[in-house]
Each structure stands twice: as C-alpha cells, then as structure tokens.
Amino acid sequence: MNRDALLASLIGFGIGLLITGALLVGPNLIKGFPHITLPKIAFLQKNSASPTPTPSPTPAPVSFTITSPVADAIVTSSDLLVSGTAPTAAIVIVAGPLDEDVMVVKDDGKYAGKISLTEGKNDVTVTSFINGKGTMQTVTIFYTKGNL
C-alpha cells in the first residue's frame, strides 16, 4: 500500500471516530450548557378605534324529521325506504352503507329516498341543505335475511 493511500485511510478513520464520538457524547455535553432564551421584542402598534362590525343574522337551522324507519329497527329487506319531512325546496341526501339518494323536497314538505343495506348493522344518514346550511341526522337499522 502506498503512502498516500495509507494517509487517506488514517485521516478517514480519524474523522469517522470524531463523528462517532460527537454522536455518542455530544447530547450529554449539550445538556450541561446553560439554557439561553432570546428576549421578545414588541413593536409599537397604533391604537386606532375602528368600528366594530355588526354581525349578520344567522339563519335558523334547517329542521327536518325522519319518520320512517324508526331507530334500531330490524328489517328483512335489503332495500330500505327512508322518508320524512323537511322545508320546501330543501335538498335531502339519504346515505346508506352502499349507496345514496338525493332529492329536492316538493311543496308538501315530504321526502322519500331508497337505499340498499348490508347484512347486520347499518347507519343511515339523512342530511338536509337549504340556503347553504345543512343539518344531519343518523338512524341505525339492522338488516337480517331471515324471517322475523
């Protein structure tokens, strides 16, 4: 081995030992240093009286009901008709575990949507939107293939 290669190997080995030592001993050395915090600087701000904005009135929440099915009902058909009442012209979304049905409430204020169920527990979520505001209700339905 020539002299230059030997010298380069020794220098590389020495640098590796220094890095390894810094990684092993360094964290313990840093704990011994005093903790230094920088002072907080606050800039001057003008205290100008600005008018307080008047909050706009919030519309009343969208109210609707789910009349069928009742909560925790046990059904034997995989197709379920969900119905209820909601404000006229509201958009109602009936969502089940497999699909969803979207409808606009007619003048009579009633809605009905059909979804498919999976065997066992099904959470059916009905959401009503009107004027950009939405309200959501969830009912749990149990579907079994057997006769009751």
C-alpha positions in Angstrom: 0.0 0.0 0.0 1.5 3.3 -0.9 1.9 6.2 1.5 -0.9 8.4 0.1 -3.5 5.7 0.5 -2.4 4.9 4.0 -2.5 8.6 5.0 -6.0 9.0 3.4 -7.2 5.9 5.3 -5.9 7.1 8.6 -7.5 10.6 8.1 -10.8 9.0 7.1 -10.7 6.7 10.2 -9.9 9.7 12.4 -12.8 11.7 11.0 -15.1 8.7 11.5 -14.0 8.4 15.1 -14.7 12.1 15.7 -18.2 11.9 14.2 -19.0 8.8 16.2 -17.7 10.4 19.4 -19.8 13.5 18.7 -22.9 11.5 18.2 -22.4 9.4 21.4 -21.1 12.1 23.8 -22.5 15.3 22.2 -26.0 15.1 23.6 -24.6 14.7 27.2 -22.3 17.7 26.6 -25.2 19.9 25.3 -27.3 19.2 28.4 -24.5 20.8 30.5 -24.7 24.2 28.7 -26.9 26.9 30.2 -30.2 27.5 28.5 -30.3 30.7 26.5 -33.5 32.5 25.6 -33.8 35.4 23.3 -35.6 38.5 24.5 -39.1 39.1 23.0 -39.4 42.3 21.0 -42.7 44.0 20.8 -43.2 46.5 18.0 -45.4 49.6 18.7 -48.9 49.4 17.3 -51.3 52.2 16.7 -54.4 52.1 18.8 -56.9 53.4 16.4 -60.5 53.0 17.2 -62.1 51.0 14.4 -65.8 50.4 14.2 -67.0 47.0 15.4 -68.7 45.2 12.6 -72.3 44.3 13.1 -72.7 40.5 12.8 -75.1 39.4 10.2 -78.1 37.5 11.5 -77.6 33.8 11.1 -80.5 31.9 9.5 -82.4 29.4 11.6 -81.1 25.9 11.4 -82.6 23.6 8.9 -85.1 21.4 10.7 -86.3 18.1 9.4 -87.5 14.8 10.7 -87.1 11.1 9.8 -90.5 9.5 10.1 -89.5 6.1 8.7 -87.7 3.9 9.6 -87.6 4.2 13.4 -84.2 4.0 15.1 -82.8 0.5 15.8 -85.5 -1.1 13.6 -84.9 -4.7 12.3 -85.8 -5.2 8.7 -85.8 -8.2 6.4 -85.5 -6.5 3.0 -82.2 -5.2 1.7 -83.9 -2.2 0.1 -85.0 0.5 2.6 -87.3 3.4 2.0 -86.4 6.4 4.2 -89.0 9.1 4.5 -89.7 12.2 6.5 -90.4 15.9 6.4 -88.2 18.9 5.5 -88.6 22.5 4.5 -89.9 23.1 1.0 -87.1 23.2 -1.7 -84.5 21.7 0.6 -82.0 19.3 -0.9 -82.1 16.0 1.1 -79.4 13.3 0.8 -80.2 9.8 2.2 -76.9 7.9 2.5 -76.6 4.3 3.4 -73.6 1.9 3.6 -73.7 1.1 -0.1 -75.4 4.0 -1.9 -77.2 7.3 -1.5 -80.3 9.0 -2.9 -80.5 12.8 -3.5 -83.8 14.6 -3.8 -85.4 18.0 -3.7 -88.3 18.4 -1.2 -91.6 19.2 -3.0 -94.3 21.7 -2.0 -95.9 19.2 0.5 -92.6 19.2 2.6 -92.1 15.4 2.4 -89.2 13.4 1.1 -88.6 9.7 0.4 -85.4 8.0 -0.7 -84.5 4.4 -1.3 -81.1 2.9 -0.3 -79.6 -0.6 -0.1 -78.5 -2.2 3.1 -75.8 -4.7 4.1 -76.5 -7.6 6.5 -76.1 -6.5 10.1 -75.8 -3.0 11.5 -76.4 -0.1 9.0 -76.0 3.6 9.9 -78.3 5.6 7.6 -77.5 9.3 7.5 -80.0 11.9 6.3 -78.7 15.4 5.5 -80.9 18.4 4.6 -79.5 21.5 2.9 -81.2 24.8 2.4 -79.7 28.3 1.8 -76.2 26.8 2.2 -76.8 25.5 5.7 -77.1 21.8 6.5 -78.4 19.6 9.2 -77.7 15.9 9.6 -79.4 13.0 11.5 -78.4 9.4 11.7 -80.5 6.3 12.4 -79.2 2.8 12.9 -81.0 -0.1 11.2 -80.4 -3.8 11.5 -80.9 -5.9 8.4 -81.3 -9.7 8.5 -82.0 -12.1 5.7 -84.2 -14.4 7.8 -87.8 -14.1 8.6 -88.8 -12.4 11.9 
